[in-house]
Amino acid sequence: MAIVTGAGRGLGRTEALELATRGARVVACDLEWPAATLEEVQRRGGEAVGVHLDLAVPANADALLEAALAAYGDVHILVNNAGIVRDGMCFNLSLDDWNSVIAVDLTAPFLLSRQCARHWRSAAKTGVETDRVIVNTTSESGLYGNVGQSNYAAAKAGLAALTLTLAAELDQYGVRVNAIAPRARTDMSAQAFGDLARADGFDPYSPEHVAAIVTWLASSAAYGVTGQVFVVHGGGLELLIGWRPQKRIERDSAWTDADLLDLRQLLFEDGDARAIASPIKELFAPRSRG
């Protein structure tokens, strides 16, 4: 059984449909009633129930898990897909826009993961050994930074770090936790990048490509895969490794003023010491082949 948040449209809808098509019973959650998703699941011969909740309300994490257990008795897969954007430069961004994005894009996935983890931990104590899965939807804005998205980038960076921590904490209970950073055509991508080009034949921005990887991560074919972050784009998949030292300076004494004067050159060898994020929009630009 799979819970998919943000399942009323976009990536979440496509992920819910793919999971249901492959035999999972799905709880499709969205801010509004996910009627179109439920109808399509039924048309494909799958099984799903709908839940409409505002995940910015902390108590609704409990309500969603209770609804899932009432419908199907257990939860095996949690796909934390729901997200919102409230873009603005940091000097113009309101506290309300900061808080609302953090609430939906970071706090809600934590609360849902926590509630599922409590349920799975209790099951593990009874000797039940079942592969359980959490898939979090982060973003390259969170991995690399992006102008005008300090709230969204902070939330998605936090979600990537939360993924690594949950993977470590829940491994002993047979829970695998991974994250994806998708490049796909959705309502949110349209706000940021406009209408992404539609190609004849293979469409690199179709959400189906992302859903395929989410389904793989949720399946036994990905058994043992945990604590990983992937960028998914069309037929491409990138396995990312987090912060790693690029330059190391070792000392056995305290820093002196003279040492500090030389430190920039030691670290950057007189190169550009500015780390300025490239616009994420460039990642969505068509790539030439050949």
C-alpha positions as CSV (number, residue, x, y, z in Angstrom):
1,M,0.0,0.0,0.0
2,A,1.3,3.4,-1.0
3,I,0.6,6.9,0.3
4,V,1.3,9.6,-2.4
5,T,0.9,13.2,-1.4
6,G,0.2,15.9,-4.0
7,A,-1.5,13.1,-6.0
8,G,-4.2,15.3,-7.5
9,R,-2.1,16.4,-10.5
10,G,1.4,16.7,-11.8
11,L,4.1,14.4,-10.6
12,G,2.1,13.0,-7.7
13,R,-0.8,12.0,-10.0
14,T,1.6,10.3,-12.4
15,E,3.4,8.5,-9.5
16,A,0.1,7.4,-8.0
17,L,-1.1,6.0,-11.4
18,E,2.1,4.2,-12.0
19,L,2.2,2.6,-8.6
20,A,-1.5,1.6,-8.9
21,T,-0.9,0.2,-12.4
22,R,1.8,-2.0,-11.0
23,G,-0.4,-3.4,-8.3
24,A,-0.1,-1.1,-5.3
25,R,-3.2,0.0,-3.5
26,V,-2.9,3.8,-3.3
27,V,-4.0,6.5,-0.9
28,A,-4.0,9.6,-3.1
29,C,-3.8,12.7,-1.0
30,D,-4.1,16.3,-2.1
31,L,-5.3,19.7,-1.0
32,E,-8.4,19.2,-3.1
33,W,-10.3,16.0,-3.8
34,P,-8.2,14.0,-6.3
35,A,-11.1,12.9,-8.5
36,A,-9.3,12.7,-11.8
37,T,-6.6,10.5,-10.2
38,L,-9.1,8.1,-8.7
39,E,-11.1,7.8,-11.9
40,E,-7.9,7.0,-13.9
41,V,-6.8,4.4,-11.4
42,Q,-10.1,2.7,-11.6
43,R,-10.1,2.9,-15.4
44,R,-6.8,1.1,-15.4
45,G,-8.1,-1.6,-13.1
46,G,-6.2,-0.4,-10.0
47,E,-7.3,0.4,-6.5
48,A,-7.1,3.7,-4.8
49,V,-8.9,5.9,-2.2
50,G,-8.7,9.7,-2.0
51,V,-8.0,12.0,0.9
52,H,-8.1,15.7,0.8
53,L,-6.1,17.4,3.5
54,D,-4.0,20.5,4.0
55,L,-0.6,19.1,4.9
56,A,0.5,22.5,6.2
57,V,-1.7,21.7,9.2
58,P,0.6,19.4,11.5
59,A,-2.3,17.3,12.8
60,N,-3.2,16.2,9.3
61,A,-0.1,13.9,9.2
62,D,-1.9,11.8,11.8
63,A,-5.1,12.0,9.9
64,L,-3.6,10.8,6.7
65,L,-1.9,7.8,8.3
66,E,-5.2,7.0,10.1
67,A,-7.1,7.2,6.8
68,A,-4.6,4.9,5.1
69,L,-4.7,2.3,7.9
70,A,-8.5,2.5,7.9
71,A,-8.6,1.8,4.2
72,Y,-5.9,-0.8,3.8
73,G,-4.7,-1.9,7.2
74,D,-1.0,-1.1,6.6
75,V,1.4,1.2,4.8
76,H,4.4,0.0,2.8
77,I,5.3,3.0,0.7
78,L,5.3,6.8,1.4
79,V,5.9,9.2,-1.4
80,N,6.4,12.7,-0.1
81,N,5.7,14.6,-3.3
82,A,3.4,17.6,-2.3
83,G,5.1,20.9,-2.5
84,I,4.5,24.6,-3.1
85,V,6.5,27.6,-4.2
86,R,6.3,31.2,-3.1
87,D,9.2,32.8,-5.0
88,G,10.8,36.1,-4.2
89,M,14.2,37.7,-3.6
90,C,15.2,37.4,0.0
91,F,14.8,41.1,0.6
92,N,11.2,41.0,-0.6
93,L,10.2,37.6,0.8
94,S,7.6,37.8,3.5
95,L,7.7,35.6,6.7
96,D,4.4,34.1,5.7
97,D,5.8,33.0,2.4
98,W,8.9,31.5,4.1
99,N,6.8,29.7,6.7
100,S,4.2,28.3,4.2
101,V,6.8,26.8,2.0
102,I,8.8,25.3,4.9
103,A,5.5,23.9,6.3
104,V,4.5,22.1,3.2
105,D,7.8,21.2,1.6
106,L,9.8,20.2,4.7
107,T,7.7,19.9,7.9
108,A,4.9,17.9,6.3
109,P,7.3,15.2,4.9
110,F,9.0,15.0,8.3
111,L,5.7,14.6,10.1
112,L,4.4,12.0,7.7
113,S,7.7,10.1,7.8
114,R,7.7,10.2,11.6
115,Q,4.2,8.8,11.8
116,C,5.0,6.0,9.4
117,A,8.2,5.3,11.2
118,R,6.4,4.9,14.5
119,H,4.0,2.5,12.8
120,W,6.8,0.5,11.2
121,R,8.9,0.4,14.3
122,S,6.0,-1.1,16.2
123,A,5.5,-3.6,13.5
124,A,9.2,-4.5,13.5
125,K,9.0,-5.2,17.3
126,T,6.4,-7.9,16.6
127,G,8.8,-9.7,14.2
128,V,7.1,-8.5,11.0
129,E,9.9,-8.1,8.4
130,T,8.6,-6.2,5.4
131,D,10.5,-3.9,3.1
132,R,9.2,-0.4,3.7
133,V,10.0,2.7,1.6
134,I,10.0,6.4,1.8
135,V,10.7,8.5,-1.4
136,N,11.1,12.2,-0.8
137,T,10.9,14.8,-3.6
138,T,13.7,17.3,-3.3
139,S,14.8,19.7,-6.0
140,E,18.0,20.9,-7.6
141,S,17.2,24.3,-6.2
142,G,17.8,22.8,-2.8
143,L,21.0,20.9,-4.0
144,Y,22.6,23.8,-5.8
145,G,20.7,27.0,-4.7
146,N,18.6,29.2,-6.9
147,V,18.0,32.9,-7.1
148,G,14.6,33.9,-5.9
149,Q,13.9,30.7,-4.1
150,S,15.5,31.0,-0.7
151,N,12.5,29.5,1.1
152,Y,12.0,26.6,-1.4
153,A,15.8,25.9,-1.7
154,A,16.1,25.8,2.1
155,A,13.1,23.4,2.4
156,K,14.4,21.1,-0.3
157,A,17.9,21.1,1.0
158,G,16.5,20.2,4.4
159,L,14.5,17.4,2.8
160,A,17.6,16.0,1.2
161,A,19.4,16.1,4.5
162,L,16.4,14.6,6.3
163,T,16.5,11.8,3.7
164,L,20.0,10.8,4.8
165,T,19.2,11.0,8.5
166,L,16.0,9.0,8.2
167,A,17.8,6.3,6.1
168,A,20.4,6.0,9.0
169,E,17.8,5.9,11.7
170,L,15.3,3.5,10.1
171,D,17.7,1.1,8.5
172,Q,17.5,-1.2,11.5
173,Y,13.7,-1.5,10.9
174,G,14.0,-2.4,7.3
175,V,12.9,1.0,6.0
176,R,14.7,2.4,2.9
177,V,14.7,6.1,2.4
178,N,15.7,7.9,-0.8
179,A,15.2,11.2,-2.5
180,I,14.7,12.3,-6.1
181,A,15.2,15.7,-7.7
182,P,13.0,15.7,-10.8
183,R,13.1,17.7,-14.0
184,A,9.6,17.4,-15.4
185,R,6.7,19.3,-16.9
186,T,4.4,20.2,-14.0
187,D,2.3,23.2,-12.8
188,M,5.2,24.2,-10.6
189,S,7.8,24.0,-13.5
190,A,5.5,26.2,-15.6
191,Q,5.6,28.9,-12.9
192,A,9.4,28.8,-12.9
193,F,10.3,28.0,-16.5
194,G,7.2,28.5,-18.6
195,D,5.9,25.8,-21.0
196,L,8.8,23.4,-21.4
197,A,9.3,22.3,-25.0
198,R,7.3,19.3,-26.1
199,A,9.4,17.0,-28.3
200,D,8.1,14.6,-30.9
201,G,8.6,11.0,-30.0
202,F,10.6,10.8,-26.8
203,D,9.6,13.7,-24.4
204,P,12.3,14.3,-21.9
205,Y,10.0,16.4,-19.6
206,S,7.2,13.9,-19.3
207,P,6.5,13.1,-15.6
208,E,6.2,9.4,-16.5
209,H,10.0,9.2,-16.5
210,V,10.1,10.4,-12.9
211,A,7.3,8.0,-11.9
212,A,9.2,5.1,-13.3
213,I,12.2,5.8,-11.0
214,V,9.9,6.3,-8.0
215,T,8.2,3.0,-8.7
216,W,11.7,1.3,-9.0
217,L,12.7,2.8,-5.6
218,A,9.5,1.5,-4.1
219,S,10.0,-2.0,-5.5
220,S,12.0,-5.0,-4.5
221,A,14.3,-4.4,-7.5
222,A,15.8,-1.5,-5.4
223,Y,16.2,-3.7,-2.3
224,G,19.2,-2.4,-0.3
225,V,19.2,1.1,-2.0
226,T,18.9,3.7,0.8
227,G,20.2,7.0,1.8
228,Q,20.6,8.1,-1.9
229,V,19.7,11.2,-3.8
230,F,19.0,11.0,-7.5
231,V,18.4,13.7,-10.2
232,V,15.9,12.3,-12.7
233,H,15.6,13.9,-16.1
234,G,14.0,12.2,-19.0
235,G,15.9,9.0,-19.7
236,G,18.8,10.2,-17.5
237,L,19.6,9.5,-13.9
238,E,22.3,11.0,-11.8
239,L,23.4,9.6,-8.4
240,L,24.6,12.4,-6.3
241,I,27.1,12.4,-3.4
242,G,26.7,15.1,-0.9
243,W,29.2,17.6,0.7
244,R,32.7,16.2,0.3
245,P,36.0,18.1,1.1
246,Q,37.5,19.6,-2.0
247,K,40.5,21.1,-0.3
248,R,41.9,20.2,3.1
249,I,44.4,22.2,5.2
250,E,45.8,20.5,8.3
251,R,47.5,22.4,11.2
252,D,49.0,21.5,14.5
253,S,49.0,25.1,15.8
254,A,46.6,28.0,16.2
255,W,45.9,30.3,13.3
256,T,48.1,33.5,13.2
257,D,47.2,36.7,11.4
258,A,49.9,35.8,8.8
259,D,48.3,32.4,8.2
260,L,44.9,34.0,7.7
261,L,46.3,36.4,5.1
262,D,47.5,33.4,3.1
263,L,44.4,31.3,3.6
264,R,42.5,32.5,0.5
265,Q,45.4,31.6,-1.8
266,L,45.8,28.2,-0.2
267,L,42.2,27.4,-0.5
268,F,41.5,28.8,-4.0
269,E,45.0,29.1,-5.5
270,D,44.1,32.7,-6.6
271,G,41.1,31.4,-8.5
272,D,37.5,32.7,-8.2
273,A,36.4,32.2,-4.6
274,R,32.8,33.1,-5.3
275,A,30.3,30.2,-5.3
276,I,27.4,31.8,-7.3
277,A,24.6,29.4,-8.1
278,S,23.8,29.1,-11.8
279,P,20.1,29.6,-12.6
280,I,18.3,26.2,-12.3
281,K,16.6,27.2,-15.5
282,E,19.8,26.3,-17.4
283,L,19.4,22.7,-16.3
284,F,16.1,22.5,-18.2
285,A,17.6,23.9,-21.4
286,P,17.6,21.4,-24.3
287,R,20.8,19.5,-24.6
288,S,22.4,18.7,-28.0
289,R,23.4,15.1,-28.6
290,G,26.3,13.9,-30.7
